[in-house]
Every structure is written in C-alpha cells, then in structure tokens.
Amino acid sequence: MKFGNLVIAGIVTGSIYAVFAVCVAVWYRVSNILNLAVGDFAMVGALGVDNLYRVKGLPLWAAIVTTLAVVGAFSYLYDQVVLRIALDGRRQMEGIVVTFFFTFALSFFIDGVAKMLFGTDVHAAPALWNGASLSWGSLHLERAGLLVLACAVIIGGAFWVYIRYTLGGKALEASGENAVGARIAGIDTKRYRRLIFVGTAVIAAIFGIVESPITGYTYLSGATISLTGFLAAAYGGFRKPGRALVAGLAIGVLEALLGGYVSAEYGDTVLYAILAALVLAWPRGLGFESAVTQ
Amino acid sequence: MTGLSGFARRTERTGLAGLDGLTGVSSRLPRSLTPTAVVLVAGAVIVLVYGQQYTGSVFVLAACYAIVTAGMAVQIGFSQQIAFSQSVFMGVGAYGVAMLNTHFAMPVLVATPIVLVGAGLTALVLGSVVTRASGLALAVATLMLPLIAAGYVSSAGYLGGVVGAPLTGTLWPSSASTSTTVIAVAGGLIVVIFLAIAVFVASRILTSDIGLELFVLGVDERTAAAMGVRTPRRKLELFVLGCVFAALGGAAYAGTQQFVPETLVDPTSELALLIMLFIGGRRSVIGAVIGALVIQYLQGASNWVSVNILVVEGVLLTVVLLVDPEGLAGIVNTGMAWLRRRRGAASAAAGPAASVEALAGDAPSAAKAGGQWAAGHVAPAAATAAADGGVAAGTPLLEVRGIGKEYGGLTVLDDVTIRLPERGLFGLCGPNGAGKTTLLNVIGGSVAPSRGTVILDGEDITRRPPDERFYLGISRTFQAVHLIKGRTVLDNVAVACLASHTSSIVTRVMRSKLDDARDKAARTLSDLGMRGIQDREVSSLTLESQRMVELARALAPNPRVLLLDEPASGLSEEQRHRLAELLTAFGERTCVLLVEHDLDLVAQVSERIFVLSSGRLVFDGGPADFRASPVVNSLLVGR
C-alpha cells in the first residue's frame, strides 16, 4: 500500500500548493501582478500564532485572531501605501517585471521582520485537532492533513463560486482583463485589487496555521511556499484559479511519487526537470503566451 | 503643412530618465569608455588602499557579484529576457575552478578561461532549448535551474555537498611564501580587471547597433522580428552572455574567497542578484555594478543593518522602485537632467526663436516631401517598367498562390492568389474579419499559412521567418502603431536600417554601426520632411506623426515590397489627403500593398484593387471598375 499512502501524502502537500496557487492566480487575475509574498503571510500566520500562544501565553483563539488581524491590517496598509503609489500614481509602473519586484521586496521585508520577532528556529502553530493519525487498513492520514484538505476544498470552492456565480467575481475578472474598461463600466478596480490582496493574505495566514504542524516553519519557509504556489499557478496559466488548483494537486502527487519510487534524494530534482520540460514543450497549452502577450 | 510644421514648433526634447545617454546621438566615443575607466581606476584605488583590510575584502566580494549583475543588466534589464540562470552559472564558474584547482592542482588563473569556455558551451546547449520560450515561460522554465542545481549540489559528495568546496589556490598564483597582503591586493586587482572587462563589453553592447536591436527585442518580440531582428539568435546569445558573465563572477569568487558555499547556486542567491540589479538600475550597466556594491556593503557592515539585511533590502528595494523604476541609476540620471536643464535654461534665452525658424524651414509639406522622396530615389531605368502598368506583364515580384489559413475550424483565408509587379500601389479591401491583416501577416511571415505558397522574385519564401523576409525586402507597418516607446524617432527608424543580421552580439563591441544606421534614418526622415521631430521620444507624438514614423521606418531600408496596414485609420480628412499624396509617390518607387477601410483613399491612389470577403478574393480590378462593381458596393458601401 506504499502507492496509496504516497498518493495521500501527495494530495495533502498538493493541496497546500493548490491553495497558494489559487491565491496567486486570483490576485494576478485582478491586478496583473504576481504576488511572491503570499507564502510569507502563511509563515507569519504559523509563527505568529506559535509565538503568541507558546511564548506570550495568550489563549489559542486570541492568538489566532490577533495574528490574522495583524496580517489583514498590514496587507491593507501595504496596499494603501505602496501599491497605491506604485500602480495608481502619476507615473504608472510599466510591465510585469517591475511590479513583480514590489512583492519580491515585500517578501524580503516580511522575512526580515519575522526573523527579528520569531528567531531562526523551526516552529509551528499548535495542532488544532489532536490525536493519532486516521487509518483505513494500511492507509494513513494525519489529522492535520485532513484539516488541510478540508481547508483547500473550502477555499478553492469558495473562490470558484465567487468568480463563477457572483457579480463581484465578474467585476474582479473585468478589472484584470481591462482595467480602464472596467473603470469606465463603473467598477472600482482598486477596491477589488485591495479586497483580493488582503483576502489572499489572510487566507494564506489561516492556511499556514492549519498546515504548520505537519511541516514546521522557519522565517524563510515563506519563499519556498510562494515559489511552489507560483509554479503551480504558472501551470494554470496564471489567470485560471481552477487549473492552478489542479496543477498544484498534480505537482504534490508527482513529488510524492518521485520521492517514493525514484529517489528520496533526487526526487525534487527530477520533479523540477519534468516541470521545466513541460513549460518548454507546451508553452501555449499551459497558457503562458496568453498570460504574457495581452 | 500645418501638421508637419506643427512638429517643428514643439521641438523641446523630452529626454527619458534612465535612458539618457542612449537616446541621443552618441558619436562621442567616451560614452561607453567612461564607465569602464571609472570602474578600473576607482576599483584599483580601493583595492590598493584598503586591500588587506575588511573594507577591501568586502569590495572584492562585491566586485565578483558586480561582474554577474553587469551581464544581467544586458540580459534581464535591457533586453527583458528574464532567465533565472545566473546563480547556477556562478556556481558552474566557482565549482569548476575549485574542482580543477583541488583535483588537478591547476592555478586559478589557468582554470578560469577553461571554465568559461565550458560554461559557454553548457549555456549554448541549455540555451538552445530554453530560449525557445518567451516571456513568462522563459522565466518559469529557468526558475527550475537553481532549484535543480541546489538539489544536485547539496547531495553531490565530490562537490562537498552541504559543507561546500574549499580551494587551496588563489586568484593571484601564490606559494607558501607569498604574503597574504600580496595575495589579497593582487587578487583584488585581477577581479577589478575582470569587472572592467565585463563593464566594457556590456556597455559597448548597449550603445552599439545591436543594443538598439536588443532594446526592440525587449519591448516587443514580434515587432523586432518584423524589423529584421533575428530574435531566436539574439535570445540565445543573450542567454550565453549572461551565463558566461556569471561564470566569470563565480570564478573570481572562488579565487578570492577560497571557498565555494553550496548556497551560491540556490534560489536565494538568484534573488539576491536580482535585488542588486533592480536597486542599482536594471537597464544601466554601471547601475548594476553600484547595486552589487551597495548590497554587499550593507551585508558586510557587521551591525544592525547586516543582521536585519532582509528588512533593509526589502525597504530599500521598495523605496527605490517607488521613486524610480530604473533604480539608483534612474534617480541619478533624473537628477543630472534636472541640473542640466537649470544650467541650460539660463544660457539658452536667445536660442529657441532661431531654432524654430530653422526647423520650420526644414519642414516642407508632405506632398512636396513625398515628391522629393520619389524623385530622389527612382532609378532612371524604372520609368519604362512602371509605364507598363499591367499586373500580368512580365514575372511578378510578389506572388501569393492558393493561400489558405484556418484557426481551429474557422477559415480565415481560402485559396487566395495575388500577383504583384515590381512597382505600383495596390489596394486590399474588405469588411472586418475578411482576412486582410492575416494575408499581410502571411506575406510578412508572422503567420504561417495552412496551405499555399508565398513567392518573392521567383523564390519560395513560405517557410522563411519574418526577419529573413525583412532582409529579402519585405517591410511593413502595423494596424495598431508599434513604435518603440522610450526611444527617439531617429532610433525608431534606425532600427530598420541596422542590417546587422549576420553579426553576433559581441562583433560590434569594437566598432558599432549604429551611427551609420542613424545617418540613413536621418536621411529618410529628412526626405519625408520630418527632420524637426527626429529627436523626440515617440510616445510624445500625435497619432499622425506616429503613423508617419511607422511609414518612415518601413521605407528606410528601401524595401521591394511595402505592406501597409490601415495607415489612415484615426487620421483626419486633411491628414488623409497628405497621406494620399505620399502613398502615390511610394507607388512610383516600389511595390505597395495597402490595406485600408477608406474606399475613396484606396480608389484614389491604387492602380488595382483586391477585395476580400470571408477569406475569398471576390473582386480584382482597376479603380473605375471598383467604384462601379455591384459586388464591391453591396459588400463595402451597403448599396
């Protein structure tokens, strides 16, 4: 039952990638900016709750609420100060390249602050659902893994419903497709950009809290998470949250299988080589060209 | 008259911050030698004075990184080919030197060129695969490189794994008796020389004719190809260049630090390099060097700053980009331009009136200009050939035969056959979606037909890429204006005059042909009566002027076939009149295929008109038949 357990483990890791990929894709869709800092919000969520609960002695619920409030307030402030000057100012930033580096700088900043506040050790938020791992015959699933899966399903589903069936979702899509046109049609594109930026930051933080008991985070974990989310989003053409979700799951399962059957040591190397080959062999199919040219 | 002389009255130059020094006519040689000299002298002084101290060692480390970022300024900043390959090739250089030194007892200075050649060949093989991708696909595909390399290096025992690889050799060949001061200072000087070479090559490339090509490539790959830029080759060359610079930086790193940490290749190092580039100024070589120095000094400061370097880098990058997306170099350029303006304002009080007068005299009406242009260019023998008029006479210059094109299940072109002679103006009309632009794209080479052949002067060119067709004499304009923002009118036209398709990226390091191209462009602009606007940045022009610049760019290389896609759209009645006179002049000189919605304009200037409807050729005849044809009237006029 090695295969079954590997697939389960792969789905759990994959759902982590998937959620971050969805966060990256949704915000790209509304703002045309790739958010490389989304994983850092997850790290802040996990380490923040851990610090407040374990070191400062706050009750768990208070620690979670405080952390999420800080993440929300900070991302709101960042949008109001930096993104507003960068994107809505007199001299608008050209192209995908420069705007990309704002979230890049944000990621460095958050990591640096986290290092100051939380130190360099591996920590995790306390497990929200204690107990032995769940078993069906020889298949095993950690309770935290089940929570991660549940969160992924809820978050992915909520985004899907929002974009597909609500007026807000349509407006969001319009903002990204053609910001000027959307504004003419009376859509407050800045509001949607801010809404999704703050929303994805808080979602990432929640996810970090739920997931960290499985892997444990350091102040540098955010970049790795963002990177994998970014990759999965890339395979979803950056604009398609649904495809990003599937891509995230697929990458997780592939990673687990390669690690289990090919080589624990070189599994990731092989995975990245496969992913690179996919981009080169099939750029149009993966939606890269549409993401770039328009 | 009003339009063109209008340009002349608005001649104040709008220099673009960050590009200053590249936009103007730079016939002065020191332009590209100055940074090299500054780096060489300042670097040598710092090494000689601080060589054996901590400051000196930080400077040398920074210089190693600066070699890498100088290459990145060309590849990533200037040409916008975002490939995350630098940290990996820095690792190739550093580990290569370390391995040759440790296992074969090879001196570092001997190992360095060997490693550079190896890195170049590796980059060539790797690049020929990855540079087939563009834009984000290139970025994502190469993003895997540091991930793969980091995984490989940390588990490869012979490279030292997570411990890293130490070296016994130093950059300056040393024995046990050599003093550490000599090793540090001489090694530092060698690194400074490496850096000066890197800066020289990089800044020469940017100021050469190839630099202009690379700029266009960075802005829009499709336009670049239509202007004769061999995009696949340039992209590969850029990739190899970036990798070789990175390997040189890595070799210098190994030789001076005498240790290669495994973290050198991982994504974090790649990010650190990008931060240096963007803080310094992505499109400026000297900015990239400054960026590396700034970051390394902050990291080596041994105080609060270096402990919290991530916070400092994050804030610094955000603030610098908010002030100027061109980084520190852009801020300095803006400041210098401001100073120059202030100094200039005082001294040039009498200047403007005289210069406007001179320019106004320089700008004849478009009709007159077009006449001059034709008169100046038509070869004597041409007159008889043009008099034939008939399309069927003689062998056609351009022939599209049985062209079909489908997108999915949608037929855009269906068995279209057109023959055009050497000279004359031919209209191509049809309702929206009839396939006019697609046909132009098939002739220009940016769209491959599903069926049929394109023949130019008896040669089948159906499979030739757009850049080759450009050099065979097919030139075009675009429906939406495709000018290169951030460059002057002169440079926009000069792009089409470069004729650098056979030269490699480093060929022109010693002798640029940019001035030749600019001269040719200036002549074309002058013939068209546009000399007054040649130093204006293109996005500051009116739509009519922008369309005129596009026409000038298409004409400048003296094409045999000129493809014009709706040159009159967005122009006023009066402007259209001027355009019509100009087009007539073009038709006397060369073969022009004009796609246009303005039927009066087409009927006025064309000697023969083709009408497409739903991808099929439904009319083919002279202007008189065109006006009378019931097919045309029902399709295009609605009668």
Interface residues (C-beta under 8 A of the other chain):
Chain A: V82 I85 A86 M93 E94 G95 I96 V97 V98 F101 F102 F104 A105 L106 S107 F108 F109 I110 D111 G112 V113 K115 M116 L220 A223 L227 L231 A234 F238 E265 Y266 D268 T269 Y272 A273 L275 A276 V279 L280 P283 L286 F288 E289 A291 V292 T293
Chain B: Q80 I82 V129 V130 R132 A133 S134 G135 L136 A137 V140 A141 T142 L143 M144 L145 L147 I148 G151 Y152 S155 P267 T268 L271 L274 I275 F278 R282 N308 I309 L310 V311 V312 E313 G314 V315 L316 L317 T318 L321 L322 P325
